Amino acid sequence: MRVTFPGPVALSDAQALEDGGRTAVFRFDGAALNDRPQVLRAVAVLRP
């Protein structure tokens, strides 16, 4: 799963950051969704 933010990611549980740090990439297989909920966390900071 990829989540792209309008600014750089400051905090994340993602396995990788792409696109200059703006895209958090989470990797897991489909079986991981069957036995427990998945919580994905990423926080981006926009500065004026």
GUMARMAR-339848 format. One record per atom (N, C-alpha, C, CB): atom name; x, y, z; residue number from 1; residue in three letters. Coordinates in steps of 0.05 Angstrom, whole numbers. Last residue first. Glycine has a CB too. Layout:
// GUMARMAR-339848
['CA'; [X; Y; Z]; NUM; 'ala'] ...
END
This chain:
// GUMARMAR-339848
['N'; [86; 527; 123]; 48; 'pro'] ['CA'; [79; 549; 105]; 48; 'pro'] ['C'; [103; 562; 92]; 48; 'pro'] ['CB'; [63; 570; 119]; 48; 'pro'] ['N'; [95; 457; 123]; 47; 'arg'] ['CA'; [104; 483; 134]; 47; 'arg'] ['C'; [97; 505; 114]; 47; 'arg'] ['CB'; [135; 483; 140]; 47; 'arg'] ['N'; [68; 397; 141]; 46; 'leu'] ['CA'; [68; 418; 121]; 46; 'leu'] ['C'; [76; 444; 134]; 46; 'leu'] ['CB'; [40; 421; 107]; 46; 'leu'] ['N'; [85; 332; 154]; 45; 'val'] ['CA'; [85; 359; 165]; 45; 'val'] ['C'; [87; 379; 142]; 45; 'val'] ['CB'; [109; 364; 185]; 45; 'val'] ['N'; [54; 269; 162]; 44; 'ala'] ['CA'; [68; 288; 146]; 44; 'ala'] ['C'; [65; 316; 158]; 44; 'ala'] ['CB'; [58; 288; 116]; 44; 'ala'] ['N'; [56; 205; 188]; 43; 'val'] ['CA'; [49; 233; 194]; 43; 'val'] ['C'; [67; 251; 176]; 43; 'val'] ['CB'; [54; 239; 224]; 43; 'val'] ['N'; [29; 141; 189]; 42; 'ala'] ['CA'; [47; 159; 176]; 42; 'ala'] ['C'; [37; 187; 181]; 42; 'ala'] ['CB'; [48; 153; 145]; 42; 'ala'] ['N'; [12; 74; 203]; 41; 'arg'] ['CA'; [16; 102; 214]; 41; 'arg'] ['C'; [36; 117; 197]; 41; 'arg'] ['CB'; [25; 101; 244]; 41; 'arg'] ['N'; [-36; 25; 204]; 40; 'leu'] ['CA'; [-15; 37; 189]; 40; 'leu'] ['C'; [-12; 66; 197]; 40; 'leu'] ['CB'; [-20; 35; 158]; 40; 'leu'] ['N'; [-56; -33; 232]; 39; 'val'] ['CA'; [-56; -5; 237]; 39; 'val'] ['C'; [-31; 6; 222]; 39; 'val'] ['CB'; [-54; 2; 268]; 39; 'val'] ['N'; [-98; -87; 217]; 38; 'gln'] ['CA'; [-72; -74; 211]; 38; 'gln'] ['C'; [-75; -45; 217]; 38; 'gln'] ['CB'; [-63; -79; 182]; 38; 'gln'] ['N'; [-128; -139; 256]; 37; 'pro'] ['CA'; [-129; -113; 243]; 37; 'pro'] ['C'; [-101; -102; 238]; 37; 'pro'] ['CB'; [-146; -93; 260]; 37; 'pro'] ['N'; [-115; -209; 239]; 36; 'arg'] ['CA'; [-115; -186; 258]; 36; 'arg'] ['C'; [-118; -160; 242]; 36; 'arg'] ['CB'; [-89; -186; 275]; 36; 'arg'] ['N'; [-121; -248; 200]; 35; 'asp'] ['CA'; [-120; -256; 228]; 35; 'asp'] ['C'; [-120; -233; 248]; 35; 'asp'] ['CB'; [-96; -273; 232]; 35; 'asp'] ['N'; [-125; -226; 148]; 34; 'asn'] ['CA'; [-145; -245; 157]; 34; 'asn'] ['C'; [-144; -250; 187]; 34; 'asn'] ['CB'; [-140; -271; 143]; 34; 'asn'] ['N'; [-83; -194; 134]; 33; 'leu'] ['CA'; [-109; -181; 138]; 33; 'leu'] ['C'; [-130; -200; 149]; 33; 'leu'] ['CB'; [-119; -169; 112]; 33; 'leu'] ['N'; [-42; -228; 123]; 32; 'ala'] ['CA'; [-39; -211; 147]; 32; 'ala'] ['C'; [-66; -197; 154]; 32; 'ala'] ['CB'; [-17; -190; 143]; 32; 'ala'] ['N'; [-53; -249; 74]; 31; 'ala'] ['CA'; [-59; -265; 98]; 31; 'ala'] ['C'; [-58; -249; 123]; 31; 'ala'] ['CB'; [-40; -289; 100]; 31; 'ala'] ['N'; [-32; -212; 38]; 30; 'gly'] ['CA'; [-61; -213; 42]; 30; 'gly'] ['C'; [-69; -229; 67]; 30; 'gly'] ['CB'; [-74; -225; 18]; 30; 'gly'] ['N'; [29; -184; 65]; 29; 'asp'] ['CA'; [14; -201; 47]; 29; 'asp'] ['C'; [-15; -202; 55]; 29; 'asp'] ['CB'; [26; -230; 48]; 29; 'asp'] ['N'; [55; -117; 63]; 28; 'phe'] ['CA'; [46; -140; 78]; 28; 'phe'] ['C'; [30; -158; 59]; 28; 'phe'] ['CB'; [29; -132; 102]; 28; 'phe'] ['N'; [85; -54; 65]; 27; 'arg'] ['CA'; [84; -80; 52]; 27; 'arg'] ['C'; [75; -102; 71]; 27; 'arg'] ['CB'; [112; -87; 40]; 27; 'arg'] ['N'; [78; 14; 52]; 26; 'phe'] ['CA'; [73; -7; 71]; 26; 'phe'] ['C'; [71; -33; 56]; 26; 'phe'] ['CB'; [47; -2; 88]; 26; 'phe'] ['N'; [109; 74; 40]; 25; 'val'] ['CA'; [103; 48; 28]; 25; 'val'] ['C'; [101; 27; 50]; 25; 'val'] ['CB'; [125; 40; 7]; 25; 'val'] ['N'; [94; 141; 34]; 24; 'ala'] ['CA'; [100; 120; 53]; 24; 'ala'] ['C'; [91; 94; 40]; 24; 'ala'] ['CB'; [86; 125; 80]; 24; 'ala'] ['N'; [119; 195; -1]; 23; 'thr'] ['CA'; [103; 171; -4]; 23; 'thr'] ['C'; [113; 150; 16]; 23; 'thr'] ['CB'; [104; 160; -32]; 23; 'thr'] ['N'; [156; 236; 8]; 22; 'arg'] ['CA'; [127; 243; 9]; 22; 'arg'] ['C'; [109; 218; 7]; 22; 'arg'] ['CB'; [121; 261; -14]; 22; 'arg'] ['N'; [210; 228; 0]; 21; 'gly'] ['CA'; [199; 226; 28]; 21; 'gly'] ['C'; [170; 232; 30]; 21; 'gly'] ['CB'; [214; 244; 45]; 21; 'gly'] ['N'; [217; 229; -55]; 20; 'gly'] ['CA'; [229; 251; -38]; 20; 'gly'] ['C'; [218; 251; -10]; 20; 'gly'] ['CB'; [223; 277; -51]; 20; 'gly'] ['N'; [191; 181; -68]; 19; 'asp'] ['CA'; [182; 206; -78]; 19; 'asp'] ['C'; [192; 229; -61]; 19; 'asp'] ['CB'; [152; 207; -81]; 19; 'asp'] ['N'; [187; 139; -8]; 18; 'glu'] ['CA'; [194; 144; -36]; 18; 'glu'] ['C'; [185; 172; -43]; 18; 'glu'] ['CB'; [181; 124; -55]; 18; 'glu'] ['N'; [205; 98; 46]; 17; 'leu'] ['CA'; [194; 124; 37]; 17; 'leu'] ['C'; [204; 129; 9]; 17; 'leu'] ['CB'; [204; 147; 57]; 17; 'leu'] ['N'; [187; 35; 75]; 16; 'ala'] ['CA'; [203; 52; 57]; 16; 'ala'] ['C'; [189; 78; 52]; 16; 'ala'] ['CB'; [208; 38; 30]; 16; 'ala'] ['N'; [155; 12; 113]; 15; 'gln'] ['CA'; [180; -1; 107]; 15; 'gln'] ['C'; [198; 16; 90]; 15; 'gln'] ['CB'; [175; -28; 94]; 15; 'gln'] ['N'; [122; 56; 160]; 14; 'ala'] ['CA'; [126; 45; 134]; 14; 'ala'] ['C'; [153; 32; 131]; 14; 'ala'] ['CB'; [122; 67; 112]; 14; 'ala'] ['N'; [110; 83; 204]; 13; 'asp'] ['CA'; [116; 55; 209]; 13; 'asp'] ['C'; [121; 41; 182]; 13; 'asp'] ['CB'; [93; 42; 224]; 13; 'asp'] ['N'; [134; 151; 211]; 12; 'ser'] ['CA'; [121; 130; 196]; 12; 'ser'] ['C'; [129; 102; 206]; 12; 'ser'] ['CB'; [126; 132; 166]; 12; 'ser'] ['N'; [141; 220; 208]; 11; 'leu'] ['CA'; [140; 197; 225]; 11; 'leu'] ['C'; [124; 176; 211]; 11; 'leu'] ['CB'; [127; 204; 253]; 11; 'leu'] ['N'; [143; 256; 166]; 10; 'ala'] ['CA'; [160; 261; 189]; 10; 'ala'] ['C'; [162; 237; 207]; 10; 'ala'] ['CB'; [150; 285; 204]; 10; 'ala'] ['N'; [141; 262; 97]; 9; 'val'] ['CA'; [133; 245; 120]; 9; 'val'] ['C'; [153; 249; 142]; 9; 'val'] ['CB'; [130; 215; 112]; 9; 'val'] ['N'; [131; 325; 63]; 8; 'pro'] ['CA'; [148; 302; 72]; 8; 'pro'] ['C'; [137; 288; 96]; 8; 'pro'] ['CB'; [176; 312; 77]; 8; 'pro'] ['N'; [65; 336; 33]; 7; 'gly'] ['CA'; [91; 345; 45]; 7; 'gly'] ['C'; [107; 320; 54]; 7; 'gly'] ['CB'; [87; 364; 68]; 7; 'gly'] ['N'; [21; 311; 15]; 6; 'pro'] ['CA'; [29; 336; 1]; 6; 'pro'] ['C'; [56; 346; 11]; 6; 'pro'] ['CB'; [8; 357; 5]; 6; 'pro'] ['N'; [31; 239; 9]; 5; 'phe'] ['CA'; [23; 263; 24]; 5; 'phe'] ['C'; [33; 288; 9]; 5; 'phe'] ['CB'; [35; 263; 53]; 5; 'phe'] ['N'; [11; 175; -10]; 4; 'thr'] ['CA'; [26; 199; -17]; 4; 'thr'] ['C'; [14; 224; -3]; 4; 'thr'] ['CB'; [27; 203; -48]; 4; 'thr'] ['N'; [18; 110; 6]; 3; 'val'] ['CA'; [2; 134; 13]; 3; 'val'] ['C'; [20; 158; 7]; 3; 'val'] ['CB'; [-7; 133; 43]; 3; 'val'] ['N'; [12; 44; -17]; 2; 'arg'] ['CA'; [27; 69; -18]; 2; 'arg'] ['C'; [8; 92; -11]; 2; 'arg'] ['CB'; [39; 73; -46]; 2; 'arg'] ['N'; [17; -23; 0]; 1; 'met'] ['CA'; [0; 0; 0]; 1; 'met'] ['C'; [18; 24; 0]; 1; 'met'] ['CB'; [-20; 0; 24]; 1; 'met'] 
END
